[in-house]
């Protein structure tokens, strides 16, 4: 009888210990869940403008037409490369692509203002914008206020050489490899338009 009670007690304690520590699987909160809860979310920002704020003309076709400084954090574990797409969904007729970068090393923490291709983190590759060239092309809306999406993707792979990919070609290559995505949106309206 004592052995039976002892066995049931040990079994009962093991069951509750497993549930309480997250070691039993499922979605039970415990040490595993708390550890996961501390994971940082992928974020992208710029010291030049806040999210949903106005992009200074310096970074547009009305100014120096240089890329704004960008910073990111919270790159998830297992990330092998990053990709950046900048586009304008408010362009007449279609989304207009301003910048395409891929194979950015995951250790990179951002891109400096006015960065040139020779200054990119090692391994970074460029695609084509909708002007048909590599590099950043700043906002130049024909009328009204447009939104510019700076989209950062964390990928579980380093993509192969894609030549001079368009946004669509890069998105096709990234399919099934995106671990996380972050967005920074800036706005711009030309004076008098």
C-alpha positions in Angstrom: 0.0 0.0 0.0 2.8 2.4 0.9 4.5 1.7 -2.4 1.3 2.4 -4.3 0.8 5.8 -2.5 4.4 6.7 -3.0 4.2 5.9 -6.8 1.0 7.9 -7.2 2.6 10.8 -5.3 5.7 10.8 -7.4 3.6 10.5 -10.6 1.3 13.4 -9.5 4.4 15.6 -8.6 6.1 14.9 -11.9 2.9 15.8 -13.8 2.5 19.2 -12.1 6.3 19.9 -12.2 6.2 19.3 -16.0 3.2 21.5 -16.5 4.6 24.3 -14.3 8.0 24.6 -16.0 6.8 24.5 -19.6 8.7 21.2 -20.0 5.5 19.3 -20.9 5.0 21.0 -24.3 1.9 22.8 -25.4 1.2 26.4 -24.6 1.5 26.2 -20.8 3.2 29.3 -19.4 6.5 28.6 -17.7 10.2 29.2 -18.0 10.2 28.4 -21.7 7.3 30.8 -22.4 9.0 33.5 -20.3 12.2 33.1 -22.2 10.3 33.4 -25.5 8.5 36.5 -24.2 11.8 38.3 -23.7 12.7 37.8 -27.4 12.9 41.2 -29.1 10.7 42.1 -32.0 12.4 43.1 -35.3 12.3 46.9 -35.5 13.5 49.5 -38.1 13.8 53.2 -37.5 15.5 56.3 -38.7 17.0 59.2 -36.8 15.8 61.5 -39.7 12.1 61.0 -39.2 9.7 59.1 -36.9 7.2 56.4 -38.0 4.4 58.0 -40.0 6.4 61.3 -39.9 7.4 63.5 -42.8 10.6 62.6 -44.6 12.9 65.6 -44.7 13.4 67.0 -48.3 17.1 66.2 -48.1 16.2 62.5 -48.7 13.9 63.3 -51.7 14.3 64.2 -55.3 13.7 67.8 -54.2 16.8 67.7 -52.1 20.1 65.8 -52.2 18.2 62.6 -53.0 20.3 60.5 -50.6 19.2 57.6 -48.5 18.1 58.4 -44.9 20.0 56.8 -42.0 18.4 53.5 -41.0 18.8 51.4 -37.8 17.3 48.1 -36.8 17.3 45.8 -33.8 15.7 42.6 -32.7 17.0 40.4 -35.5 15.7 37.0 -34.7 17.9 34.0 -33.9 18.5 31.9 -37.0 18.6 34.9 -39.3 21.1 34.3 -42.1 20.5 37.5 -44.1 18.3 40.6 -44.2 16.5 42.3 -47.2 15.2 45.8 -47.5 12.6 47.1 -49.9 11.5 50.7 -50.0 8.3 51.4 -52.0 5.4 53.9 -52.4 2.0 52.3 -52.6 0.3 55.6 -53.3 2.0 56.1 -56.7 -0.4 56.5 -59.6 -1.3 53.2 -61.2 1.0 51.0 -59.3 3.4 50.6 -56.3 6.6 52.5 -57.1 9.8 50.8 -55.9 12.6 53.1 -54.6 15.2 50.7 -53.3 16.0 47.0 -53.2 18.7 45.4 -51.1 19.3 41.8 -50.1 21.9 39.5 -48.5 22.6 42.2 -45.9 24.5 40.4 -43.1 22.4 39.8 -40.0 25.2 41.4 -37.8 24.6 44.8 -39.5 22.7 47.2 -37.4 21.7 49.6 -40.0 22.8 51.8 -43.0 24.3 55.2 -42.7 22.9 58.3 -44.4 23.7 58.6 -48.0 25.4 55.2 -48.1 26.9 54.2 -51.4 27.2 50.6 -52.7 30.9 50.5 -51.9 30.0 51.2 -48.3 27.4 48.5 -47.8 28.1 45.8 -45.3 30.1 43.0 -46.9 28.0 40.6 -49.0 25.1 43.1 -49.5 23.6 43.0 -53.0 21.4 45.5 -54.8 18.3 45.0 -57.0 16.6 47.4 -59.4 14.3 50.2 -58.4 11.5 51.3 -60.7 13.8 53.8 -62.5 15.5 50.7 -63.8 18.7 51.3 -61.9 20.4 50.2 -58.7 20.5 52.4 -55.7 18.2 54.6 -53.7 15.8 56.9 -55.4 14.1 59.4 -53.1 10.4 60.4 -52.9 9.1 62.4 -55.8 5.3 62.2 -55.7 3.6 63.9 -58.6 0.8 65.2 -56.3 -0.5 64.9 -52.8 1.0 63.2 -49.8 2.5 59.8 -50.4 3.6 57.1 -47.9 7.0 55.4 -48.2 7.4 52.0 -46.7 10.9 50.9 -45.6 10.4 47.1 -45.2 13.0 45.0 -43.5 12.9 41.2 -43.7 14.9 38.7 -41.7 15.5 35.6 -43.7 16.6 32.1 -42.7 18.9 31.8 -45.7 21.5 33.8 -47.7 19.9 34.2 -51.2 21.8 33.2 -54.3 23.1 35.8 -56.7 19.9 37.1 -58.4 21.5 39.4 -60.9 19.7 42.7 -60.8 16.4 41.6 -59.3 13.2 43.7 -59.2 11.1 43.8 -56.1 8.9 41.0 -57.5 11.9 38.8 -58.2 13.3 39.4 -54.7 9.9 38.7 -53.1 9.7 35.4 -55.1 13.2 34.4 -53.9 12.3 35.2 -50.3 9.1 33.2 -50.3 9.1 30.6 -47.5 12.3 32.1 -45.9 10.9 35.1 -44.0 11.4 34.8 -40.2 10.3 38.3 -39.4 9.3 41.6 -41.0 9.5 45.2 -39.7 8.2 48.4 -41.3 9.0 52.1 -41.0 6.6 54.4 -42.9 7.5 58.0 -43.8 5.4 60.5 -45.7 6.3 63.2 -48.2 4.4 65.9 -50.1 6.1 68.3 -52.5 5.6 72.0 -51.8 2.8 73.5 -53.9 1.5 70.1 -55.0 
